[in-house]
Every structure is written in C-alpha cells, then in structure tokens.
C-alpha cells in the first residue's frame, strides 16, 4: 500500500501525532458539520418517534375497548 511506504521512514510521532492533527485542522469544520447534522437528524427521528408513540397511546386510551369506534373507519 502506498500510504505505508510514504510513512515508513518517519518517526512514530509524525505518524501518530502530526498527521492526525493536520487532518483535524484541515477537515475539522467538515467533520463537525457532518457530526452536527447526524446528531440533529437522530434527535429529530427520536422526537418524531416519541410524538407518534404518544399519539397512538392517547388514541388507544381515549378509544377504549369498544368495537363501535373501529366500525366508524
């Protein structure tokens, strides 16, 4: 692999310290934007699921066990 050949003669601290720091500085904004989007999307999905579950709970609780409400639909 070409990546191992490039970093083979360098000290360990270049591979494990300098390269990740440079990647974080260059792509830090992109990474935080992507993580923020994913966390926001997950939050919205969880909120939607909780609201839907709440509506289902309220409808079933208000409807009771009568069969007449089912025939209305």
Backbone as a ProteinNet text record, in pm:
[ID]
protein_1_A
[PRIMARY]
XXXXXXXXXXXXXXXXXXXXXXXXXXXXXXXXXXXXXXXXXXXXXXXXXXXXXXXXXXXXXXXXXXXXXXXXX
[TERTIARY]
84.7	0	89.4	51.2	133.9	143.6	39.6	41.3	147.2	167.7	269.7	409.7	427.4	557.8	598.7	504.1	534.6	573.1	503.4	526.5	626.6	685.1	771	899.1	963	1090.7	1079.8	958.7	940	930.4	961.6	947.1	800.7	779.1	643.8	554.9	612.6	531.6	475.5	541.6	487.2	360.4	367.9	253.9	136.2	162.1	55.5	16.6	93.3	60.3	38.7	138.6	133.8	27.2	22.9	-73	-217.6	-257.7	-395.6	-426.6	-330.4	-353.1	-374.7	-293.8	-310.3	-446.2	-486.7	-616.5	-729.8	-719.3	-823.6	-828.4	-713.2	-712	-772.7	-735.8	-783.5	-931.5	-972.3	-1108.5	-1194.6	-1150.3	-1223.9	-1362.4	-1374.2	-1504.6	-1600	-1549.5	-1632.8	-1677.5	-1586.1	-1618.9	-1723.8	-1706.7	-1804.5	-1939.9	-1939.4	-2065.9	-2138	-2064.7	-2125.6	-2177.2	-2098.9	-2144.1	-2264.2	-2263.3	-2377.4	-2503.1	-2489.2	-2604.6	-2657.5	-2568.4	-2612.1	-2677.9	-2621.7	-2679.6	-2815.5	-2826.1	-2953.8	-3058.7	-3018.5	-3111.7	-3158.5	-3066.2	-3102.7	-3198.6	-3173.5	-3261.6	-3401.8	-3410.6	-3541.2	-3615.2	-3543.8	-3606.9	-3660.3	-3583.2	-3628.9	-3749.3	-3748.5	-3862.6	-3987	-3972	-4085.2	-4139.7	-4052.3	-4096.7	-4170.3	-4120.6	-4187.1	-4324.3	-4334	-4463.4	-4564.5	-4519.5	-4608.8	-4654.4	-4561.5	-4598.7	-4697.1	-4678.1	-4770.8	-4908.7	-4917.9	-5047.5	-5116.5	-5042.9	-5100.7	-5151.2	-5072.5	-5113	-5241.8	-5247.8	-5366.5	-5489.8	-5473.9	-5588	-5638.7	-5549.2	-5591.9	-5654.6	-5600.6	-5655	-5791.8	-5807.5	-5935.6	-6039.1	-5995.6	-6089.1	-6141.7	-6065.3	-6109	-6110.3	-6194	-6200.2	-6330.3	-6402.1	-6529	-6504.4	-6587.4	-6571.9	-6644.6	-6727.7	-6803.4	-6710.9	-6603	-6512.3	-6435.1	-6414.1	-6345.6	-6433.2	-6563.8	-6652.1	-6671.9	-6638.7	-6651	-6554.7	-6442.8	-6342.4	-6381.8
-116.9	0	123.5	224.7	344	423.9	424.2	501.3	453.5	324	271.7	302	305.3	335.7	479.3	570.8	712.3	736.1	675.3	699.4	603.6	514.1	409.4	464.9	563.9	612	723.9	763.5	875.8	827.5	915.6	877.4	849.7	778.6	738.4	858.5	964	1078.2	1154.4	1141.3	1204.8	1130.3	998.6	917.2	929.1	929.5	920.7	1054.9	1161.2	1290.5	1396.5	1414.8	1524.3	1499.6	1381.3	1352.8	1367.6	1310	1332.2	1478.5	1552.2	1693.6	1772.3	1745.3	1814.8	1781.5	1655	1614.5	1684	1692.7	1760.1	1909.9	1972.2	2115.2	2140.7	2058.4	2080	2044.1	1928.7	1879.7	1896.5	1972	1987.1	2044.2	2148	2207.8	2112.1	2038.6	1940.2	1828.9	1783.6	1675.9	1722.8	1844	1892.5	1919.2	1965.4	1986.6	1854.6	1753	1622.3	1561.1	1569.4	1514.7	1591.3	1722	1801.4	1766.1	1746.8	1706.8	1570.9	1473.6	1339.7	1339.1	1414.4	1420	1489.8	1597.2	1665.2	1576.8	1501.9	1410.1	1301.1	1245.6	1142.4	1198.7	1321.3	1385.2	1403.5	1447.6	1467.8	1335.9	1230	1098.3	1050	1069.6	1027.7	1108.9	1239.1	1323.4	1279.4	1252.8	1209.1	1075.6	982.8	852.7	868.8	956.3	978.6	1043.2	1138.4	1202.9	1105.3	1024	924.9	823	778.3	683.2	747.3	875.1	944.5	956.6	987.5	997.8	861.8	757.5	622.4	584.9	618.5	588.8	663	792.5	871.4	822.7	787.1	739.4	607.2	517.6	388.2	405.2	496.8	518.8	585.2	682.7	752.2	663.2	579.1	492.5	380.6	337.6	227.6	96.2	5.1	-126.5	-145.3	-37	-51.8	-80.5	-165.4	-202.5	-106.8	-16.4	74.9	178.7	214.9	314.1	256.3	126.5	64	58.7	48	40.4	178.1	286.4	419.9	439.3	373.7	389.6	303.3
0	0	0	-72.9	-89.1	40	122.4	246.7	343.3	353.6	443.6	391.6	261.6	204.6	228.5	226	248.3	393.9	487.3	629.1	691.9	613.6	669.2	731.4	671.2	723	824.6	859.6	951.8	1096.1	1191.5	1333	1368.4	1478.2	1517	1547.3	1602.4	1642.1	1522.9	1407.2	1287.8	1244.9	1248.1	1205.7	1301.4	1431.9	1531	1593.5	1569.6	1628.7	1520.7	1435.1	1338.2	1230.9	1175.3	1067.6	1116.3	1231.5	1277.6	1308.8	1364	1394.1	1265.5	1163	1035	973.6	979.9	924.7	999.6	1132.5	1209.8	1181.7	1161.2	1131.1	993.2	895.2	758.8	746	799.2	781.4	906.6	1004.4	1130.7	1111.5	1030	1006.4	938.3	842.4	772.4	866.7	951.3	1045.4	1145.4	1200.5	1297.5	1232.5	1108.6	1038.6	1015.8	972.3	947.8	1078.2	1184.9	1312.6	1365.9	1351.1	1394.6	1318	1188	1106.2	1149.7	1171.6	1209.7	1347.4	1442.2	1575.9	1571	1492.4	1476.6	1412.5	1312.1	1245.9	1341.5	1418.1	1515.4	1620.1	1665.2	1762.3	1704.9	1580.9	1518.1	1499.6	1464.8	1450	1584.5	1691.1	1823.6	1870	1843.6	1879.6	1801.9	1671.9	1590.2	1641	1674.8	1725.5	1858.3	1945.4	2074.1	2054.2	1962.8	1937.4	1877.5	1783.3	1722	1825.9	1910.7	2015.9	2113.1	2144.5	2232.8	2172.7	2044.3	1978	1976.4	1944.6	1943.1	2082.1	2184.2	2321.4	2357.3	2323.7	2356.5	2281.4	2154.8	2076.4	2131.3	2165.5	2220.1	2358.1	2438.3	2571.8	2563.2	2476.7	2463	2396.7	2303.8	2232.1	2317.8	2414.6	2500	2424.5	2468.9	2404.8	2328.1	2302.2	2231.2	2084.3	2028.9	1888.5	1796.6	1851.9	1767.5	1703.7	1771.8	1714.8	1596.3	1594.9	1483	1359.9	1379.8	1262.8	1198.2	1268.8	1211.6	1095.4	1099.4	993.7	878.1
[MASK]
+++++++++++++++++++++++++++++++++++++++++++++++++++++++++++++++++++++++++

